[in-house]
Amino acid sequence: MMDEYQVPEGFRHYSGPSPAEDNIGPFFYRKLDDELLLGMRATDKHANGNGSVHGGVLLAFADYAVTMLALSGVSGETCVTVSLNSDFMAAAQLGDWVTGSGEVVRRTGSMTFVRGQLAVDDATVLSFQAVARRLKRRD
C-alpha cells in the first residue's frame, strides 16, 4: 500500500481548517516565489471500481486548489467555492503524484475567478474554472 504522505521535497501538509480535506486527501502545497503548486499522492483509498482515482476525489482536490489559489497573496480573508466547472482529460492511477496549479484570472470586491488544472507529470488529468466568494476571516 502506498503511503499518502510520501511527497516530493518542499511540499507541506495544510491541515486544520477543513477536516474533510484531510479525510479525502491529504492534500499538500508548495510555494516558490509567486508560484503555488498543490499535490496529492493517489493511494488505495482514492480508487474507483476501475482501479484508477475516483473522479469525486479529483473534484475535491480541484476545489482545494481553487481555494488555495484564490487565497494566495491575500490576508485576513477566507473563501467558499460558488461555482466549479471541470473537464476530465485523463485518468490518474494509484501511486501517481497528482499536482494542481493555476492562476487567479480576476479578483473583485466579493469574488475571485480562478482557472487551473490537475496533472500527472506533463499530462493534464482535469482542467477547471471556478468562482470563489471572498469572506472576511473570523478569528
Wavefront OBJ file of the C-alpha trace (Angstrom):
o trace
v 0.000 0.000 0.000
v 1.336 3.429 -0.990
v 1.968 5.933 1.817
v -0.193 9.011 1.203
v 2.437 11.134 2.988
v 5.198 10.116 0.541
v 5.533 13.508 -1.125
v 8.219 15.333 -3.080
v 10.590 17.569 -1.165
v 9.292 21.027 -0.298
v 5.603 20.107 -0.057
v 3.852 20.790 3.223
v 0.618 19.393 4.603
v -2.022 22.058 5.269
v -4.351 20.677 7.913
v -6.951 22.066 10.259
v -9.381 24.424 8.561
v -11.263 21.718 6.652
v -11.194 18.218 8.166
v -12.959 16.878 5.056
v -9.846 17.626 3.004
v -7.700 15.543 5.359
v -10.158 12.643 5.102
v -10.340 12.827 1.312
v -6.682 13.737 0.766
v -4.487 14.552 2.456
v -3.549 17.466 0.226
v -0.246 19.354 0.163
v 1.151 22.658 -1.107
v 4.476 24.210 -2.079
v 5.005 27.930 -2.563
v 8.029 29.142 -4.514
v 8.237 32.861 -5.182
v 4.920 33.662 -6.883
v 4.103 30.062 -7.849
v 1.751 27.895 -5.798
v 1.765 24.181 -6.539
v -0.624 21.723 -4.874
v -0.204 17.969 -4.614
v -1.701 14.671 -3.530
v -0.466 11.087 -3.602
v -3.070 8.734 -5.128
v -3.490 5.736 -2.821
v -5.845 2.778 -2.459
v -8.413 4.877 -0.563
v -8.772 7.141 -3.633
v -9.651 4.295 -6.020
v -12.803 3.825 -8.055
v -14.108 0.458 -9.267
v -11.727 0.547 -12.241
v -8.615 0.895 -10.082
v -7.889 4.491 -11.017
v -8.502 7.649 -8.971
v -12.201 8.348 -8.386
v -13.472 11.459 -10.183
v -15.017 12.755 -6.947
v -11.585 12.715 -5.288
v -10.155 14.694 -8.207
v -13.008 17.206 -7.922
v -12.381 17.589 -4.176
v -8.686 18.164 -4.913
v -9.618 20.717 -7.599
v -11.819 22.512 -5.050
v -8.869 22.590 -2.621
v -6.748 24.058 -5.431
v -9.383 26.707 -6.138
v -9.452 27.951 -2.551
v -5.674 27.826 -2.120
v -5.147 29.741 -5.366
v -7.896 32.254 -4.532
v -6.319 32.992 -1.140
v -2.734 33.126 -2.368
v -1.323 36.589 -1.823
v -4.195 37.874 0.321
v -4.543 38.074 4.089
v -7.405 38.467 6.513
v -9.896 36.539 4.427
v -11.155 33.096 3.575
v -13.407 31.939 0.755
v -16.007 29.435 -0.348
v -16.437 27.964 -3.793
v -19.530 29.280 -5.580
v -19.033 27.543 -8.908
v -16.626 24.859 -10.129
v -16.647 23.709 -13.754
v -14.349 20.899 -14.802
v -13.360 18.699 -17.703
v -11.825 15.260 -17.177
v -8.985 14.745 -19.645
v -7.307 11.508 -18.483
v -7.215 9.081 -15.579
v -4.870 9.341 -12.616
v -3.559 5.990 -11.425
v -2.865 4.707 -7.949
v 0.633 5.702 -6.871
v 0.613 8.845 -9.027
v 1.672 12.200 -7.614
v -1.129 14.480 -8.835
v -0.312 18.190 -8.968
v -2.633 21.159 -9.095
v -1.730 24.560 -10.448
v -3.480 27.597 -11.825
v -3.987 31.301 -11.616
v -6.313 33.990 -10.408
v -7.881 35.434 -13.533
v -9.708 38.271 -11.782
v -10.408 39.438 -8.254
v -13.333 41.757 -7.483
v -14.537 43.106 -4.147
v -16.582 39.984 -3.469
v -15.427 37.264 -5.909
v -12.245 35.627 -7.166
v -12.147 33.909 -10.573
v -9.663 31.044 -10.915
v -8.615 28.627 -13.633
v -6.243 25.723 -13.442
v -5.505 22.085 -13.986
v -4.597 18.857 -12.259
v -1.803 16.872 -13.869
v 0.345 13.778 -13.572
v 3.802 14.542 -14.870
v 3.076 16.591 -18.014
v -0.344 15.065 -18.744
v -3.422 17.077 -17.785
v -5.910 14.951 -15.858
v -8.571 17.611 -15.214
v -8.981 21.271 -16.129
v -11.166 23.626 -14.103
v -12.606 27.115 -13.939
v -14.123 28.394 -10.708
v -15.571 31.317 -8.822
v -14.900 31.746 -5.101
v -16.761 34.113 -2.783
v -14.400 36.252 -0.692
v -15.195 36.340 3.032
v -13.611 38.143 5.964
v -11.768 35.728 8.236
v -13.442 35.134 11.578
v -10.938 34.669 14.373
l 1 2 3 4 5 6 7 8 9 10 11 12 13 14 15 16 17 18 19 20 21 22 23 24 25 26 27 28 29 30 31 32 33 34 35 36 37 38 39 40 41 42 43 44 45 46 47 48 49 50 51 52 53 54 55 56 57 58 59 60 61 62 63 64 65 66 67 68 69 70 71 72 73 74 75 76 77 78 79 80 81 82 83 84 85 86 87 88 89 90 91 92 93 94 95 96 97 98 99 100 101 102 103 104 105 106 107 108 109 110 111 112 113 114 115 116 117 118 119 120 121 122 123 124 125 126 127 128 129 130 131 132 133 134 135 136 137 138 139
